[in-house]
Amino acid sequence: MDDAHVATKHDTATHDTPAQEVDAAIDALGAALTAHGVTLPSLGVDPLTLAGWTTRPPLVALGNCTAETARRLAEVLRTAAGG
């Protein structure tokens, strides 16, 4: 796709909490998607998993996009994969 950095487990030293880590990952993903003309309106942290972050890391909510957005995302991923 592009050179946007997506947070990984190796990045945890740069963030104080899982909430900050997931926010950074969401920002990076949003920027990378925007660079390819894709907007996921509901891109954000899943509040239920954030509430229970002591047992496992919070999840990123990716759903709730239009069929047009899903097709555009699939096109971008196919192109990035070389096909």
C-alpha positions, -999 to 999 in steps of 0.1 A, spaced: 0 0 0 21 30 12 47 38 37 23 47 65 34 30 98 10 7 115 16 2 152 28 -33 162 36 -50 195 71 -37 190 58 -2 193 44 -6 228 74 13 243 61 45 226 27 43 241 17 43 278 -15 23 276 -33 -2 253 -58 26 245 -30 48 233 -15 20 213 -48 12 196 -54 49 189 -21 51 171 -28 20 151 -62 34 141 -46 68 131 -20 50 110 -45 27 93 -69 56 86 -40 76 70 -30 47 49 -66 41 37 -71 78 30 -40 78 9 -57 52 -13 -91 70 -14 -107 46 11 -127 59 42 -141 35 68 -167 56 86 -167 35 117 -129 30 120 -123 32 157 -117 13 189 -142 -13 199 -156 0 233 -163 -34 247 -128 -47 243 -114 -14 255 -134 -18 287 -118 -52 293 -82 -43 282 -67 -57 313 -72 -93 301 -65 -87 264 -57 -58 241 -85 -37 227 -97 -44 191 -100 -21 162 -136 -18 148 -134 -19 110 -170 -26 100 -200 -7 88 -189 6 54 -209 8 21 -206 -18 -6 -188 8 -27 -162 13 0 -158 -25 5 -152 -28 -33 -126 0 -33 -108 -15 -3 -107 -49 -21 -94 -32 -52 -66 -14 -33 -56 -47 -15 -56 -66 -48 -34 -40 -65 -11 -40 -35 -8 -78 -37 2 -75 -73 -30 -88 -89 
